[in-house]
Structures are given as structure tokens and as C-alpha cells.
Amino acid sequence: MKHLKLGTRGSALALTQSQGVADQLMARVDGLKVELVVIKTTGDLNQRDPLASFGGKGVFVKELEQALLEGQVDFAVHSLKDMPSQLPAGLHLTAPPPRADARDALVGSAPLGELAAGVTVGTGSLRRQMQLRALRPDLEYRDVRGNVPTRVEKWRSGEYPGGVVLACAGLQRLGEQCGAGAAEIHPLSPQECLPSPCQGILGLECARAEVAEVLSVLADPEASVMMAAERAYLAALGGDCNLPAGGYATVQDGRLTFEAVLWRDGELKRARSAGDLDAGAELGRQAAVQLLS
């Protein structure tokens, strides 16, 4: 194959991620040209209402998947954390590139522990809100929408004086485009705020085997194991990525450790397990069963 059409959202972060994948593919596959095709999603068109009120985070992928099924594009690049646990028939995910920083970060003038009581922190994620409330119940947490630079500007303008919580991966990929300087980005450890399943992983989705074969040059074994564990966990919870659930797999010395958190029945429930790399999906499912029981 000499020419591939890559479907992407039009946000600065989506374009940066997609162009990065295109550049890597063209560098590794002789003679290949990758063309970006921008597709507006429901989530892009509605930047006001909370995601849960009109379909959850799957609203960022539906139109891209339709374009794949109709043959308008050959593959799509997503932030994998935005994808529901079930894919439409005929589509599949290939093994992902290396994972970026999976942590969350508070963008603001001070770290979470130094904020004055009562100030407002912005986050559109119930998962983040529930974990941060456990750390700082004296703060006010309010929903925030918009792309990364827009959310950073909402902090800078004083709408969210305590700051806004965003994914480190997006901030790092955007660099100066994110609107925040290095001293204004305060990462939260997984112990403070466990990431969303597959945060920091790019989802490469396609319909045809010959396209998947081309994309396989980007595959990273460790990221593939993490993806399997975290998506199995999400699927076993019986919901999509809008659940107030965190799930994070790490690989060290040939072993996989899986940590999970779920807000349920008015409390944060936690689970942790470890095992061989080929048991990743089963560890994810076991964590979901433990939390639901």
C-alpha cells in the first residue's frame, strides 16, 4: 500500500497525535504517504453539555468509525481512553505504539496540596473528582468542557482559580500549544489519582487486514499488554469509558501489576493484582469482579 487516509478529529491534540503517527509510518514504510482527513464528531460539535448527558465519551469516536466502515478513511487515531469497551462489527484495534505518560496533572499556580480551602478545580471526569475529593474534600469541583488549550485558558481567566485537571499525555504531546508552562503543570501520582483505563495510549482502529499489517510496524509489546488488561477491565465492568473507574497496568521485570479503583455505593473501592504478562486480560477482569462484588 502506498497511500493511506487517516481519520482524525480536528482539535489541536488530535491533529498532533495523528500527525505523529503519520510521520512515524512514513519514516518506517518506504514510499508510503499518509493523508490526514479531519472528521467532526458529536463531542466536538457540543462543547457545552456534560459528556454523560449525551452519550458519554463514545461521542468522540462514532463519526470516525462510520467513516471507516464506509471506506472514507483507511484507519483512525483515537485517544484510547475515549473509546467504549465494545467496537462496531467489522472494526478492530491494532497493537498500539509506546504509551505516553499515563498520569493526570493539575494545571494551575500551585499543586493540589497547597490550594486554599474552598477554591474551585475544574474537571469533566467523575473518576478524577471522586479521587481528588478523597484527598482534598475541602475544595469545590466543577465540570469543565473544551479542548486542552481552552480548559487551560479557563483556569488562567479565573473561572477555575484552583486549576484544571488534564492528562499528562495530552499536555506533553501539545507542548507549548497547551498554553501552560512547565512550572504550572503539577502531575498527580497514580496513588493520588489512578488514571482512566488506557490513558496515554493511542488507539489505531481499522477495518482491513492489509492496513493492520502496515500499522503493525508501530506496535509496542508493553503497551499492547497494558491495553489488553485495561480494556478487559473496562468491558468486565459492563460499561464504557464514562464510568467513574480508574484502571492502570504497569510492566516491570517481565511481570504485570494491575491497579483499579471504582466509585460505587458512595465509596471508592480499590483492587490490586499481579501476574505474568500473558495474563493481563484476566487480571483486568478479576479486578472488575472484585470491585463489583
C-alpha positions in Angstrom: 0.0 0.0 0.0 1.4 3.4 -1.0 -1.3 5.8 0.2 -3.4 5.7 3.4 -6.1 8.1 4.6 -6.0 8.7 8.4 -9.3 9.8 10.0 -8.8 12.3 12.9 -10.7 14.8 15.0 -9.8 18.4 14.3 -8.6 19.5 17.8 -5.0 20.6 18.2 -4.3 17.5 20.3 -6.0 15.1 17.9 -4.1 16.6 14.9 -0.8 16.5 16.8 -1.3 12.8 17.7 -2.4 11.8 14.3 0.4 13.7 12.5 2.9 12.0 14.8 1.5 8.6 13.8 1.6 9.6 10.1 5.2 10.7 10.4 6.3 7.5 12.1 4.6 5.4 9.5 6.1 7.3 6.6 9.5 7.1 8.2 9.3 3.3 8.6 7.5 2.2 5.4 9.3 3.1 2.2 7.2 5.1 -0.3 4.1 5.4 2.0 2.1 8.6 2.0 -0.4 9.2 4.8 -3.1 11.8 4.4 -5.0 13.3 7.3 -8.8 13.6 6.9 -10.5 15.7 9.6 -13.9 14.5 10.7 -16.1 16.4 13.2 -17.6 14.2 15.9 -20.6 14.8 18.1 -18.3 15.5 21.0 -16.6 18.2 19.0 -19.8 19.9 18.0 -21.2 20.0 21.5 -18.6 21.7 23.8 -21.1 22.8 26.4 -23.0 19.9 28.0 -21.5 17.3 30.3 -20.5 14.2 28.3 -22.7 11.9 30.3 -25.8 13.9 29.3 -25.5 13.0 25.6 -23.8 9.7 25.2 -20.5 9.6 27.2 -17.0 9.8 25.7 -18.0 7.5 22.8 -19.3 10.6 21.2 -15.7 11.4 20.2 -15.4 8.2 18.0 -18.8 7.4 16.4 -18.4 9.5 13.2 -14.8 8.3 12.8 -15.9 4.7 13.0 -18.7 5.4 10.5 -16.1 6.8 8.1 -14.0 3.7 8.5 -17.0 1.4 7.8 -17.9 3.4 4.7 -14.3 3.4 3.4 -13.8 7.1 3.5 -10.7 6.6 5.6 -8.3 3.6 6.0 -7.6 3.9 9.7 -8.3 6.3 12.6 -6.3 7.5 15.5 -8.0 8.0 18.8 -7.1 8.7 22.4 -7.8 5.2 23.5 -9.3 6.3 26.8 -12.1 7.9 24.8 -13.2 4.6 23.2 -16.0 2.4 24.6 -15.1 -1.2 25.5 -17.1 -2.6 22.5 -16.2 -1.8 18.9 -18.7 -1.9 16.0 -18.7 -5.2 14.0 -16.0 -5.1 11.3 -13.6 -2.8 13.1 -10.7 -3.7 15.3 -7.7 -2.1 17.2 -4.2 -2.9 16.2 -1.3 -3.2 18.7 -0.6 0.4 19.9 2.6 2.5 19.8 4.5 3.1 23.0 2.4 4.6 25.8 2.9 8.2 26.8 2.8 9.4 30.5 -0.5 8.0 31.9 -0.8 10.3 34.9 -3.2 13.1 35.4 -2.0 16.6 36.2 -3.4 19.7 37.9 -2.7 22.8 35.7 -2.6 25.8 38.0 -0.5 28.1 40.1 0.1 25.6 42.9 0.0 21.8 43.5 -3.2 20.2 44.8 -1.9 20.0 48.4 -1.1 23.7 48.5 -4.5 25.0 47.3 -6.5 27.2 49.7 -9.7 25.6 51.0 -12.8 26.3 49.0 -11.3 27.1 45.7 -12.8 25.6 42.5 -11.0 23.0 40.5 -12.3 22.1 37.0 -12.5 18.5 35.7 -15.0 16.9 33.4 -14.3 13.4 34.8 -16.2 11.9 37.7 -13.3 9.5 38.2 -11.0 12.4 38.9 -13.5 14.2 41.0 -14.1 11.3 43.3 -10.4 10.5 43.9 -9.5 14.2 44.4 -12.3 14.6 46.9 -10.8 11.8 48.9 -7.5 13.8 49.0 -9.0 17.3 49.3 -12.6 17.2 50.4 -12.4 20.9 51.3 -12.2 22.0 47.6 -15.0 22.6 45.1 -15.0 20.5 42.0 -16.9 21.7 38.9 -17.4 20.2 35.4 -15.4 21.7 32.6 -15.6 21.1 28.8 -13.5 22.2 25.8 -10.2 21.1 24.3 -6.9 21.3 26.2 -5.9 24.9 25.5 -9.5 26.1 26.1 -9.5 24.4 29.6 -6.1 25.9 30.4 -7.4 29.3 29.5 -10.5 28.8 31.7 -8.1 28.4 34.6 -5.9 31.4 33.6 -9.0 33.6 33.2 -10.1 32.9 36.8 -13.1 30.7 36.0 -11.4 27.8 37.9 -9.0 29.5 40.3 -7.7 26.2 41.7 -6.8 24.9 38.3 -8.0 22.3 35.8 -7.1 18.6 35.8 -5.9 17.2 32.5 -4.0 14.1 31.2 -0.2 14.5 31.2 0.0 12.8 27.8 -2.0 15.5 26.1 -0.1 18.3 27.7 3.2 16.8 26.7 2.2 16.0 23.2 0.9 19.6 22.7 4.0 21.2 24.3 3.7 25.0 24.2 0.4 24.7 22.3 -1.3 23.5 25.5 -1.0 27.1 27.0 0.7 26.0 30.3 4.3 26.3 31.2 6.3 23.5 32.9 6.0 25.2 36.3 2.2 25.3 36.0 1.8 21.6 35.4 1.6 19.5 38.6 1.5 15.7 37.9 -0.6 13.6 40.3 0.8 10.2 41.1 -1.3 7.1 40.4 -1.7 6.7 44.2 -3.3 10.1 44.3 -5.4 9.8 41.1 -5.4 6.5 39.3 -5.6 7.1 35.5 -8.5 6.3 33.2 -8.1 2.9 31.5 -5.8 3.3 28.5 -4.9 6.9 29.3 -1.8 7.8 27.3 -2.3 5.1 24.8 -3.2 5.8 21.2 -5.9 3.6 19.6 -5.2 2.7 16.0 -8.5 1.4 14.5 -9.1 -0.1 11.1 -11.3 -2.5 9.1 -8.9 -4.2 6.7 -6.1 -6.8 7.4 -3.7 -5.2 4.9 -4.0 -1.9 6.7 -3.4 -3.6 10.1 -0.3 -5.1 8.7 1.1 -1.7 7.8 0.2 -0.3 11.2 2.0 -3.2 12.9 5.3 -1.5 12.4 4.4 0.8 15.3 3.4 -1.9 17.7 4.9 -1.8 21.2 4.7 -5.1 23.2 4.4 -3.5 26.7 1.7 -1.0 25.6 -0.2 -4.0 24.0 -0.2 -5.9 27.3 -1.4 -2.8 29.2 -4.2 -2.2 26.6 -5.4 -5.8 26.9 -5.6 -5.6 30.7 -7.2 -2.2 30.9 -9.8 -2.8 28.2 -10.7 -6.2 29.6 -11.3 -4.5 33.0 -13.5 -1.8 31.4 -15.5 -4.4 29.5 -16.0 -6.6 32.6 -17.4 -3.6 34.4 -20.2 -3.7 31.9 -19.9 -0.1 30.9 -18.0 2.4 28.8 -15.3 4.9 29.5 -17.8 7.3 31.2 -17.8 5.1 34.3 -16.1 6.6 37.4 -13.4 3.9 37.2 -9.6 4.0 37.0 -7.5 1.1 35.8 -3.8 1.1 35.3 -1.4 -1.7 34.3 2.4 -1.4 34.7 5.1 -3.8 33.4 8.3 -4.4 35.3 10.8 -7.3 35.2 8.5 -9.4 33.0 5.5 -9.1 35.4 2.3 -7.1 35.1 0.7 -5.2 38.0 -2.9 -4.1 37.7 -4.4 -1.4 40.0 -8.1 -0.4 39.8 -10.5 2.0 41.5 -14.2 2.4 41.2 -16.6 4.8 42.8 -19.6 2.7 43.9 -22.2 2.8 46.6 -20.9 6.1 47.9 -17.3 5.0 48.4 -14.0 4.4 46.5 -13.3 0.7 46.1 -9.8 -0.4 45.2 -8.3 -3.6 43.8 -4.7 -4.7 43.0 -3.3 -7.8 41.4 -0.2 -9.1 39.7 0.8 -11.9 37.3 2.5 -12.9 34.1 2.3 -10.7 31.0 0.1 -13.1 29.1 -2.4 -13.0 32.0 -3.1 -9.3 31.5 -6.7 -9.5 30.3 -7.6 -12.0 33.1 -6.1 -9.7 35.7 -8.2 -6.9 34.4 -11.4 -9.0 34.5 -10.5 -10.2 38.0 -10.2 -6.6 39.3 -13.6 -5.7 37.9 -15.2 -8.8 39.6 -13.5 -7.9 42.9 -14.7 -4.3 42.8 -18.3 -5.2 41.7 -18.6 -7.8 44.5 
